[in-house]
Amino acid sequence: MRAVVQRVSKASVTIEGQMASSIGTGLLVLLGIEESDTQEDVIWLSKKISQLRIFNDDKGIMNLSVQDIDGELIVVSQFTLYAKTKKGNRPSYIKAARPEKAVPLYGQFVKTMESHLGKPVGSGEFGAMMQVSLVNDGPVTIIIDTKKKE
């Protein structure tokens, strides 16, 4: 799994002109799922994101997690995170998981994040054309890949 984690002061997802999810202070997570991903990737990544200390404490130091600040979260499926651009100018998405594998893992990831945060997590709609709006706070943007564990 690959995630782009953005610290936001607000974010929303709109599908076909209808607001699907919106949050205030928290995280917007763009989530890519690879064919080789498993439940272990879901568990590792959800724990890492929920405990990621990227919010400022009272001294202005990034020392608090989204859990610590009782922040909100939106997870948006993003198969293009697995784009390969080595050959030519048209990206290949061959490493991205097919829907029959990706949809259940995406659902499990959202539910696991809800368990970590103790509250509902917003989401987009897998495979839908979505408009994602955000105000990146900082800006703080972090890329996490479960295969590299960096």
MOJO-V643231 format. One record per backbone hydrogen bond with DSSP energy under -1.0 kcal/mol. NH is the residue of the N-H (numbers start at 1). CO is the residue of the C=O. Records with the same first field share a line. If there is no record, write none. Layout:
NH->CO + CO
This chain:
2->32
3->144
4->30
5->142
6->28
7->140
8->26
9->135
11->23
12->133
13->21
14->131
15->18
18->15
20->13
21->13
23->11
26->8
27->72
28->6
29->74
30->4
31->76
32->2
35->95
37->34
42->38
43->39
44->40
45->41
46->42
47->43
48->44
49->45
50->46
51->47
54->52
55->64
57->61
60->57
63->55 + 61
64->55
67->50
69->65
70->67
71->66
72->25
74->27
75->122
76->29
78->31
81->78
82->79
83->80
84->92
92->84
96->93
97->33
101->98
102->98
103->99
105->101
106->102
107->103
108->104
109->105
110->106
111->107
112->108
113->109
114->110
115->111
116->112
117->113
118->114
122->73
124->75
128->125
131->14
133->12
135->10
137->7
142->5
144->3
146->1
149->145
